[in-house]
Amino acid sequence: MAVQPLEFVWTHEPPFVRHPSPEVLDEFFNWLREQGVAKRSIPIPDHETGQWILFIYQLVDRAALEAWIPSDSGE
């Protein structure tokens, strides 16, 4: 079964990533570290949508982040 892709919100300051699964965002959090993105939040609950969000506090290669695909084991 395919895992839902991440939703990137670049217009917010700071930008953030949203997903319904905390496990998928944990996987993305760890991948960001491997890519040298140190300025990021831990995944936290989004009380407005019931999903999970992760903030990004540094300049990043948007295309590279948006190309990331969660593994099937994330859910």
C-alpha positions in Angstrom: 0.0 0.0 0.0 1.4 3.4 -1.0 2.1 5.9 1.8 0.5 9.4 1.4 3.1 12.0 0.4 4.2 14.8 2.6 2.4 18.2 2.3 4.9 21.1 2.2 3.7 24.6 3.2 6.4 26.9 2.0 4.3 30.1 2.3 4.3 29.9 6.1 7.1 31.4 8.2 8.8 29.2 9.1 7.9 26.6 6.4 6.6 23.3 7.6 5.8 19.8 6.5 2.5 18.0 7.4 1.5 14.4 7.4 -1.1 12.3 9.2 1.5 9.7 10.4 4.0 10.6 13.2 6.1 7.7 12.1 6.4 9.0 8.5 7.5 12.4 9.9 10.0 10.7 12.2 11.5 9.0 9.2 11.6 12.4 7.3 13.2 14.0 10.4 16.0 11.5 10.4 16.5 11.8 6.7 16.8 15.6 7.1 19.6 15.1 9.6 21.4 12.9 7.1 21.1 15.6 4.5 22.6 18.2 6.9 19.3 20.0 7.8 20.0 20.6 11.4 17.6 23.5 12.1 14.3 21.6 12.2 11.7 20.9 14.9 10.8 17.5 16.1 7.4 16.3 14.7 4.6 17.7 16.8 0.8 17.4 16.7 -1.1 19.9 14.6 -4.1 20.7 16.8 -5.9 22.4 13.9 -5.9 19.5 11.5 -5.3 16.5 13.7 -2.2 15.6 11.7 1.5 16.1 12.5 3.9 18.9 11.5 7.6 19.5 11.4 9.1 23.0 11.0 12.2 23.8 8.9 14.3 26.7 10.2 17.0 27.0 7.5 17.3 27.4 3.8 16.9 24.1 2.0 16.7 22.6 -1.5 12.9 22.5 -1.9 13.0 20.1 -4.9 15.2 17.6 -3.0 12.9 17.7 0.0 9.8 17.4 -2.1 11.3 14.4 -3.9 11.6 12.4 -0.7 9.4 9.4 -0.6 8.4 7.7 2.7 9.1 3.9 3.0 6.2 1.6 3.2 7.2 0.7 6.7 6.3 4.2 8.0 2.7 3.3 8.6 
